[in-house]
Amino acid sequence: MNKIEAHTIFVFTAFYLVLHYLQNHGLGPEIIRFYGKDLILVPLLILGINSAATFFHVPTKIRFKEVVLTIIVCIIAFEFLFPRFGMAFERDPVDILCYTLGGVFYYFLFLRKADKHKNQLTTGT
């Protein structure tokens, strides 16, 4: 994990905790309270997996496929499984959009940037 990813996971975790506090106390705009955490969930999960793998010296390669699988797992778990078992989750189609946008954000911030850098190194430009 590089320095940018480490700082990003710290900022996302702090942001997630603030959003959780706002949601539990009914503070702030509803759109931020209900969808802010969903937007940063996928990037936070992937960064957490990457940092844990780095900590335990497990070689991992996060690619586009892993981002898509993370989005699918979040959709299945939080929109289909957990609501069926009454675990204080409700189905919300906007959540699906938020998970997808979070994955797209992760892709453009980390994966695409790394691919461009790798291509520049190999082509010498």
Secondary structure, DSSP 8 states (H G I E B T S, - for coil): --HHHHHHHHHHHHHHHHHHHHHHHT-S-HHHHHHHHHHHHHHHHHHHHHHHHHHTT------HHHHHHHHHHHHIIIIIIHHHTTSS----HHHHHHHHHHHHHHIIIIIHHHHHHHHHHHHT-
